[in-house]
Amino acid sequence: MRSTGSPVYAVCGQIVSYLEHHPQQRNLTIGGLRAALNRSDQEDNVLIQSAFTLVGHPFQALEVRYKLYDEQIEYVLEELDHSTYMQAISEQNFIDDDGNDIAIDDLNARIFPYFINLSRQDEEVQVQASTRAC
C-alpha cells in the first residue's frame, strides 16, 4: 500500500499490520478494531472508512457482513452479506427470513457490520491443500 497523507490510508496500514501480527483474528468489529489499535471512539469514522476501504478492490483484505439484531439489540436474528444489505438500502426496505417487512430506518438502527479477515481464510485454504497433498 502506497503511503499518502490521508488518515484513512494510515489506519488501513495499521489494520493490515494488526492482521499480519494476529493472523488468528477472524471476525473483527469496529469496537474490536478500536481496542486493538488503541483508538478512541471519536476516531470511529476514520476507522470505519478504513475497514471498508480494505473490503474493496484492490485490497480485498476484509469481507464485510452484517448482523441484524432484534428490536432490543439483544439477539442476532440473521446475518446479511454486503450485496443483500446494499439491495435493502437501494429498495429502502428489507424483508427478513420470517417475512417481516423492516423499514430502512429500523434496519439501520438494528444492523451492525463486522469484518472477516480474508488473509486468514487464505491461510486456512493453503493449510488444507497442503494437508491433502501429504
N, C-alpha and C positions, 0 to 999 in steps of 0.2 A: 504494500500500500504506500503510495507516494505521499509524502508529508505536505500538508498545506497549513495555512493559518486558521483553518476552520476548527472550532471546538468540537464539532461533530466527528471529524476525522481523527482528532486527538483521542476522543473517547472510543472510537472504533478500534484504534490501536490498543487501548487499554483492555478492551473486551477481548480482542484476539489474543493478547498476551496472557490474560487470565485463563482463557480456554486452553492455551498451549501448556500452561503450568498446572492446570487442573483438568486433565482430559476425562476424569471420571464424572465431571459435571454433565448431566444430560439435559435436564429441564431447568430453565432459568426464568425467573420472574423479574420484573423491574425492581421490586424490593430486594430480591436476592442479588441482582447485579449491583444495586446501590450499596448494599452491605459489603459485597466482595471487593468493590472498587473504592470503598471508603468515601462515598459521595453523599452530599446532603439531598434531602427531598426537594429543595429549591432548584436543584440541577436536573430534576427528572425529565424536563422537556428535552434537554440535550441527550440524556441517556436513552430516552425513547427513540428519538430521531436516529441515534447511532445504532441501536439494536435493529431498527427497521432498515437502515442502510445496509447492514450486514446480511439481511434477508435477500436483498436484490442482487441482480447481476451487476458487476462481475464477481462480487464477493461470495454470495451464497454459503456463508459460514453458519447461518442460522435459518431455521424454519419457524415461522410464526403460526401458532394455533391459539384458539380462544376457548375459555371455559365459561359456559353460561350457568349462572347461579340462580337459585330460587329467589323469590322476592325479598327474603330476609337476609340474603347473601350468606347463607349457612351451608347449603349443599349444592354440589355441582350437578346440574340436570343433564347436560350434554356438552360435548366438545365439538367445535366447528373448525374446519380448515379455513385458510385465508380466502379462497375463492367463494366459499359459502357465505362468509361474513361480508365480503365485498358485494355479493349479489343482494344480500339483505339491505345493505346500505343503499345500493342503486335502486332497489324496488321500494325502499322506505318502509318495509315490514319484514317480519320473519315468522315462519310457521315452524314450531318446534316438532320434535319426534312424536309428541302426543296430539298434534293437530291444533295446538293453541296458537292463535294469531297474536304476536307480540309486536306492539308499536315500536318504532325505531328508537324513540327516546327511552323507553323502558328497556329495550335490548341493550342500548349503550350504557345504561346505568347498572346493568347486571352482568356484563361481559368483561372478562379480563384476559389480556393476552399473556402468553408465555412463549418462550423461545426454546427450540430444540437445537442442541449442539450437533450440527451435521458432521463436523470433523470426527466426533466420537462415533457416529454411525458408520463413517467410512472405515475407521479402525476396526469396528466390530465385524464388518463385512470382510476386511482383509484377514482378520484372525480366523474367521470361519472358513474362508477359502484356503488358507494355509493349513488349517487343521484337516480339511478334507483331502488335501494333497499328500498328507503324510501317510 
